[in-house]
């Protein structure tokens, strides 16, 4: 069995406060994009063991720390899972704010549910996903959503960007989420991000929708601020860093030609359903 976990971008990211459990309360809009990893699973003899092979983009950490492996062992605590061989072809860069690792784990939970006939509901899968990582819950439904709590409270929203080009620039910089949060000064907002995004035209987002991680991360990596400025210069109607970085994206009405603009960086474009 094979599946293709996809990335996401953040449209706005507000860090509201530090919670008693050590996490931060946030609000953000998560939007799925078609930049994929590939995950294949084959059942083997026995049960309770998983052998994961990583291919493509190097994965930091030991195999035991991989979120797919954690997902397997989490399910195995309550279900008699068969032993598995798994292959993960990483294309979504790590430490980029694109949620690739979380997507891999969530898609793996969904795959195990189908492969092993566990008959778990989406709500049960979300409960497992929330124990793996805050972003994992989003990828169970994998639809545009307003995200709150520590990133695990998912409210579906009606947001369709399929008529636009979304270009993502990955500048080959790995940002540790924990370190990025240590630079943030949480603050409440007078207006809801959800309300701002859904009630305002995209052309106005530039002045109203912010990612709180940009200021501290740009201070440490000024080249990221330059990428954002260049995206606007190339015609983006909205540009932002996604997550805690380091990837940035631009939303375009016309197809951008960015490979020559950013020759040293990974450039990926999600084309619209109907080309402009």
Secondary structure, 3 states (H helix, E strand, C coil): CEECCEEEEEEEEEEEEECCCCCEEEEEEEEEEEEECEEEEEEEEEECCEEEEEEECCCCCCHHHCHHHHHHHHHHCCCCCEEEEEEEEECCCCCCCCCHHHHHHHHHHHHHHHHCCCCCCHHHHHHHHHHHCHHHHHHHHCCCEEEECCCCEEEECCCCCCCCEEEEEECCCCCCHHHHHHCCCCCCCCCCHHHHHHHCCHHHHHHHCCECHHHHHHHHCHHHHHHHHHHHHCCCCEEEECCCCCCEEEEECCCCCCCCCCCCCEEEEECCCCCC
